[in-house]
């Protein structure tokens, strides 16, 4: 195999790609999980620490770990009582690895190579080892990799200065030019050889693979410097010579006692053409006179191949057919059903009850992505934080500097919380384009009431048939008017639900209003709710009011009790995708519900759970 695809080759290439970069969490974990990383004593403890680190990076980040964040991770685990005694030392070792990889800029090739190999050996020998290189240079692939690095080191002085990016290309090219042959691996009676090597061997059975045009014979490599005439005048071999040598290897292999000729019919989605040699062989056999038996020989060859193809298809054919899953609708007992809901969960309860079942009853929390992306949720969080700071300090939308002050607050929040500076600038530009409309809407809101509370949490008990439930919620902003009535606002950086959607599914604001009128927000006490609205932020600023006139808080509270009583009934199943908003939407628990094996028009299958 190519040296670059062997375990030592992959390990060295991974290390090379991290030099002078900000390694992502995925890059770091890929290196730490490599079989050659920390391959000596304590490998099991190392893998346990890697698993703990992966869960922490998925949940808490940061997207680009460094020594400081790793130290904070170890301290957090120790405070929680979940850490092994040596976790801090292990985290310091990983932080030192990242620190060694940090140097950037153009450097002499010998310095880059020396740094590369020092970090690779440090990662291979593991934490706590002062010297050695683990098993990096062991076995045939390791010895070949060490020889390749030694050759590069001998000639590195002539390489001149290199950037880390250029060094990666050079190192990859050097490893790609070498191969690793491990003759002791595999079955002793089966060898996988190239055409030239096979020509020097003898075997009872030879299988010729890849007899497709462009593979065997390979397509001639274009020469960007010399055309055919110049190559001939310079005494260089012409491309046809390589084809002739490949034909010689093919004919030599055909002289074995038994030969199988195979090829691929398709590559990805495109059909492949048979090799020119195979076409000529078939034409020759078909064109022979009947007395010479060419047609009979070809038919016997095809029959033998068909027999082996049939055996292969039989092995790959499943013995039994597994019926597709039905649309699930589990019915757990009343005691196992959730007794605590947030106002934002009801939209999911109405649309996809199975997700509530998986999240709250089975307690299966989806893992955060290992490669976090700058998503709209992060944008909303950071803009909310900026608005909270500005309004807490007192903000006058009529002031001449109101626009600049708001822009500066959002810019500071994005700079602090967004690890992707370019994306942060895009978000800031999008917010700035709608800031004039936001200020105009804000002046209208100030005529109704003044901001008093921000990011305020509420909680209230709901009694349903003698059973206690707890309803929680958080209001982004509560304004009060001159009469003491409340105005509830919720910021949305994405699309806000329409009034019709709020009536049927997205009852967040309606439930918050019902909670406020029953004193769920602590020191505020009971207060009349004069209005509530979603405020969209971005290029298009909109105010989407909640339909409190058609759905007053008392009615919402009564409907809430009815809904909670309905879902307390053990005969009510948590049906998957009960009222999906769109057929193309995805959910975090679709794989658990086996969505795709059943369709939305299929009746659910109730299943009582003990």
N, C-alpha and C positions, 0 to 999 in steps of 0.2 A: 504494500500500500504506500501511497505518498507519505513522506515523513511528516508533512504538515497535518495529516489526518490521524496520525498515531497519538496515543495519549500524551507522551512528552511534547510532541509537536503542537497539539492543541493547547496544552498548558502554557507553553512558552509564547504562543501567539496571543493567548488571553492576557498574559502579563504585559506583552508589548503594546497591546491596544489600550491599556490603562495608563501608560506613561504620559504625563503632561495633560491629562484630561480630568474632568470632574466625574468620577465613576458613579453611575446610577446604582440604586439598590440592587437591581437585577444583575448588573455587571459584577458587583462585589460578591453577591451570593453565588453566582455562577463560578467564580474563581474559588470561593471557599468550599464549594461542594465538589470540586474536581477530585477524582480519586487520588491524584498525586499531591494534593494540598494536605499538609499535616498527616502524611501517610504513615508516620511512625507510631510510637507508643502514644496512647491517649487519643487515638482517632475517634473512638466512640464518644468520648467527652466533647471533642471538637464538633462532631456532627450534632450533638445535643445542643450545644451553644449556638450553632448555626441555625437550627430550627427555632430556638427562642428568639434569635435576632431577626429572623425572617418574619415571624408573627408580629414583633414590635415594629419593624419597618413597614409592614402592611398597614398596621393600625395607626401608628403615630408618625411615620416618616422618619427623617426627611427624605425627599426624593434623591438627594445627593449626600450620602453619609460622609462624615469626616471624623477626625479624632475626638472632637468635642462632643458630637452627637453620640458617638459610641460610648464615651465615658458617662454621659447622661443616661444612656440606656442601661448600663451596668448598675448605676446608682439607683435608678428607678426599680429595677428588678430586685435589688437587695433590700430596698425599703419595703417592697411588697412581700418579702420573705420567699420569693420564688427562685432565687439565684443560688448556684453552687458557690462554694468559697473561692474557687479560682476563676469565676466569671470576669471579675474586674481585671485580672492579669491577662486573660484571653482577649478582652475588649481592647486593652492597651496595646497588645500585639497587633491586632487588626488595625488599630489607629496608626501604629508605627508603619505598617505596610502602606497604608494610604498616604502617609506623610512622605515616605520615600518615593512614591510615584508622582508626587506633586510637581517637581521641576518642569518648567515649560521653556519654550524658546529654542533657538538653534544652538546645538552643541556639537562638539567633535564626535565623530562616529565611535572612536574607542570609548569615550565617556558614556555614551548612550548604551553601548553593548555591555560595558561593565556594570552600569546601574541595572540594566535589564536582568542580567544573570544573577546579580546579588539579591534582587528582590525575588526572583523566581526560586532561588535556593532557600531564602528566608521563609517563603510561603510553603515550600516543600518540607522543610524540616520541622515546622510547627512551632507553637508557643512553648517557651521555656527551654528550647534547645539553643545553645550558644554557637554551635558549629555543625557542619554537615549539610547534606542536601537531600535528606530523606531517601526516597527511591526514584528520584527524578532521572538519574543517569543509569539506572539499572536496566537489565534486559537489552534486547537487540535494538529496540527503538531508542532507548535512552542513550546507548553508546553511539548510535548514529547521530542523534541530536547533539551530543557533546562534540563529536568530530566536526559537525557542521559549524557549530559555534567557534570551535578552535580554528577552523579554516578562515572564518570571517574575522576573527581576532588578529590573525597573522597579517591580513591585508587591510585592516581597518584604518591604519594610518594614512593610506592613500585615498580614503573615502572623502575626507574633508568634512565640513560641517553638515549636519542633518537636523531637520526638525523631527519631532516625534512622529508626525504623520508620515513623512517620507521614510523614516526608519521602519515603520510597520510594513510598507510596501517592499522595501529591500529584504527584510527578514522573511516575509512570506514567500518571496521569490526564491530565496536560498533554500528554504525547506521544501518548496514545491519541486525543486530540481533533484531532490534525493528520494530514494525509496528505501523501504524497510522490508527485508525478507526474513521471515521467521519460519524456517523449514520444520521446526519441531512442533509447531502448532497444527491442529487439525488431525484428520485421520491419516494413519501411515500409508494407506493404500489409495488415497485420493490427493492429487496435487492440482493446484490452480496456478497455471504458468502462462507467461506471455508467449507469443508465437515463436520468437527466437529461442527462448529457453526450452520450449517444448520440442523444438527441432533436434535438440541434443539429447532427448530422452526417448525411452521406449516404453510403451504401455499397451496392454491388451485392449483397452477401450479408450478412445479419444473422443471427447465431446467438443465440437467446434461451435462456439457461441458468437453472437453478434454479427452474423453474416448479412448485414444490411449495408446498402450503399452509403458511403460516407463514414462507416465504422471499420469495415474490413473489405476492401482496402480503405484506409483513411483518406479523407480529402487532402489534396496537396496544400501545404501551408504557403500562403502568399509571401513573396519576397518583396518588401517595400523598397529595396535598394537596387537590386539587379534584375533585369529581365532575362528571358531565356537565352538570347544571343550573348549577352555579357557574361552570364554564368558559364556558357559553353567556352567562350574565349578565355575566361579565367581558369578553366579546368575544373570548375565546380560541378558536382553531380546535378543532373536535371531532376525535376520532380518525378518524372516517369521512372527513374531508377528506384525510388522508394516503393512505387507500386509494383515494380518487377520483383523486388525482394519480398514484398508481402505475398505475391503470387507464388513464389518459391516456397515460402513457409506453408502456404495453404496446400500445395501439392504434396509437400513432404508429410503433412499431417494426414492426408488422405490415404497414405500407404500403411496405416496402422491396421491390425487384424480386424478391428471393428470400429466404425466411425459413426457418430451421431452428428448430423448437420442441423443446427438450430438457428432461428432468428426471431426477432420481435416483429409482430404485426403492426403495433402502434407504439408511439412514444407520446405520452400525455394525450392530447386530443388529435394528433395528426397521424395518418398512416405512414408506414415506412416502406421503402422500396427494397426488394431483395438485392443482394450483392451481385455485381456483374458476373462473378465466377459461378455463383449458384445458378443464375439464369442460363449461362452457357452450358453448364453441366446438365441441366434439365432439358435444354434444347437438343443436346447431343444424344441423350438417352431416348428422347421421344422420336428423334429422326433416324435412329438406327433401323435397319431392316428387321422384320419380324424374326427372321432366322437367327439373328444375333441376340435376340432376347432383351433388347434395350427397354422396351415398354414393360415387359414382365418384371425386370429388375426394378424399374422406377415404381411400379405398383407395389412390389414387395417392400420397398423402402418406405413408401407412404403408409402402408398398412402397419409396419412396425412402429412408425412414429405415432400413428393414430392410437395404437394400443397404449403407449406410454402417456399420451395426452388424456386418454380416457381414465387411466389410473390417477393422474394428477387431479382431474376434475372430481373424481370420486372422493379423494381425500379432502378436497376443499368444500365439498357439498355437505351441509349440516345433516346430521342423522335425523333430527326431529325439528319440526317447525314450532317456533315459539310464537304464541298468539300475541298480537299487539295489546298494549295496556289500554284499559278503559279510562274514560274521563273520571278522575278520582273525586270523591266527595266524602272524606272521612268524617265520622261522627263520634268524637270522643265523649266520655261521660261528662256530666255537668261539673264535677269536682275538678276536672282537668282543664276546663275552659278558662280563658283569661278573665280576670276581674279588674284589670287596670288598662285603660285606653287613653291615648292622647287624641286631641281633636284632629290631628292630621292623619290618623290611622283609619278613620271611618271611610274615606274615599277608597282606600284599599279593601276594607271590609266589604263594601258594596260591590266593587268591581272584581276583586280576586280574593275571595275569602281563604282560598288555599294558602296564600302567602301569609296571612295572619296565623293560620294553623302551623305552618312550618316555622315561623319566626317566634311565636309566643308559646306554643304548646310543645313543639319538638325542640325549641330553643336552638335552632340552627341559624347562626348568624353568618351571612356570606363574608368571605374573605375580601378585604380590600385589594385592589390590583397591585401587583408588584411593581409595575411601571405606571405610576400615577400620571395622569394627564391633566392639563389645565382645563378643568371642566366648569360648566356653568354654576355648579354648586359652590365651588371655591370662589368664583367671582361674586356670587351673591353674599357669601359669608364676609368677604373682605369689604364690599361696599356697605353692607349693613353695619360693620364695625366702624367704618369711617363716618357714616351718618350718625351713629350713636354718639361718637365723640363730639362731633360738631354740635349736635342739638343739646347734649348735656352741658356743654360750656356756654350755651346761649347763642342762638343763631337768629339773625334778623334777615329775612329774605328781601327786605326793602333796602338794606344797606348797600352802598356802592361797591363795597369789596366782597359782597356775598358770593358772587360767582367765583372769584379767585380763592376765597377761603374754602369753599366746598371742593373745588378742583384740587387744591393742595392737600386737603384731608384725604381724599380718595387716592391721590398719587402716593401719599405716605403709607396708607394702608396696603396698597398693592405692592409697594417696594418691600414692605416688611413681611408680607405673608405669601407672596407669589414667587416661587423659585424659578420661574421662567420670565426673565425681564422683557423679552420681546412680546410675549403674550400679554404681560401686564400693561405694556404700552398700548396694545390694541384695545384692551378693555378700557383703559383710561380715555382713549380717543372716542370710543363708542359712548362712554358716559358723558364726555364733554359735549358731544354733538346734541345731546338732549337736555343739557343742564339749564338752558333758558326756559324750556317748557316745564322742567321740574320746578324752577323757581316761580313761574307763573301759577302752577297748580298749588305750590306751597303757600303763596299769598292768599289764594282762595281758601285753603284749609285754615289759615290763621284767622280768617274772618269768622270761622265757625268755633274754633277753640284753640287753646294753647298747649303745646307739648308739655307733659308732666312726667311720664314714665316711659322707660325704654327697656326692651328685652325683659319684660316682667313676666314671671312665671306664676301660674295659678293652679290650684288643685281643689277639688270638691268631691264630696261623697254623694253617690247616687244610690238610693234604696229602691230596689226592684223586687217586689214580692218577698220582702223580708231579707233579701240577699244584698250585701253591700258591694257596690262597685266604686271605683275611683276614676274620675275624669281629670286629666291634666291638659294644660295648654300653655303656650307662651305667646304673648302679644309683642310684636316688634315695637309698637308705639301706641300709647294711650294719651289722647288729648282731652282736656276738660273745658267746657264752655262756662259762661257766666253763671248759669243755673246749677253747675255741678254735674251736668250730664257728660257722659263719656262718648268719645269718638275713637273707634278702634281702627288701626291701620296695620296692614301687613305688606312688607316690601317684596316685590317679585322682580328678579332680574331676567326671568324668562316670561313665558306666556301665562297670563292670569286666567283663572277659570271664568267663564261667562256667568251671567246671572242664572241662566237655565241650568248650567252644570252645578252651580252652588245649590240650587233647589233640590237636585236629585242625588248628587254624589259628593261634591267638594263642599262640605258643610263647616269648614274650619271657622270662618268668621261668624257664622250663625251660632255655632256652639260657644265660641268665645263670648259673644254677646249674652247668651244665656248664663254662662258662668259669672260674668261680671255683675249681672243683675241679682245674683244670689250670693255675692260677696266672696267669690273664689280667689280674688287677688289681694289677699292679706289686708294691709293697712288701708287700702282704698275703701273697703267695705262695700255694702250694697249701693249700687248707683244705677240710675237709668241710662240706657245706651241710646244715644240720639242717632247714631249711624255707624257704619263700618264699611271699609272699602279696601280693595287691593290696589297698591300703587306700583305700577311697572316702571322700572328704571332702565335706561339705555337710550338708544337713538329715538325710539318711539315711547314717549311718556304718556301713560293712560291712567285713568282712575276708574276702576270697575267696582261699583257699589254692591254691597250685599243686599239681597231682597228682604230687608227687615220689615218692610211694609206688608208684604204678603206672607212672611214667615216670622212673626214676632217671637221674642225669646220664650214666652210661656208655651207657645205651640211647639217650638223646637225642643223644649225640655220634655214635653209630653211625648213627642216622637222619639226622643232619645231613650226614654224609659221603655217604650214599646220595642225599640230595636234591641236593647240589652236583654229584655225578656225573651225576645225571639231567639237570640243567639245563646241563651242559657238553656234552651230546650235540647236535650240529647238527641232528639229526632231531626234536628237541623244539621245538615252536612255542610262542611266547608268546601264548597264546589270550586274547582279550578276554573278561572277565567269566567266567572258567572255573568259578568256584564262588561266585557272588554270594550274599552273606548275605541281601539283600532285593531284590526286583524293583524297588522304587521308589528305591533308593539311587543316588546320582550319584557320578561320579568326575571328576577334573580332566582326564582324557584321553578322555572319552567322545566329544567332538567329533572328535578325531583318529581314533578307531576307527570313526567314522560310526555310532555307536549310535543306533538309531531306524530305520535302513534295514534292519537285521537284528534278529532276535529271539533270545531266550536258548535257544529250542529248536532253533535252526538249527545244523547242523554247521559247525565252523570250516573255513576255507579255508587250508591250509598254503601258505606262500610262501617259497621259498628266496631268500635275499639274498646278493649277492656281497660 
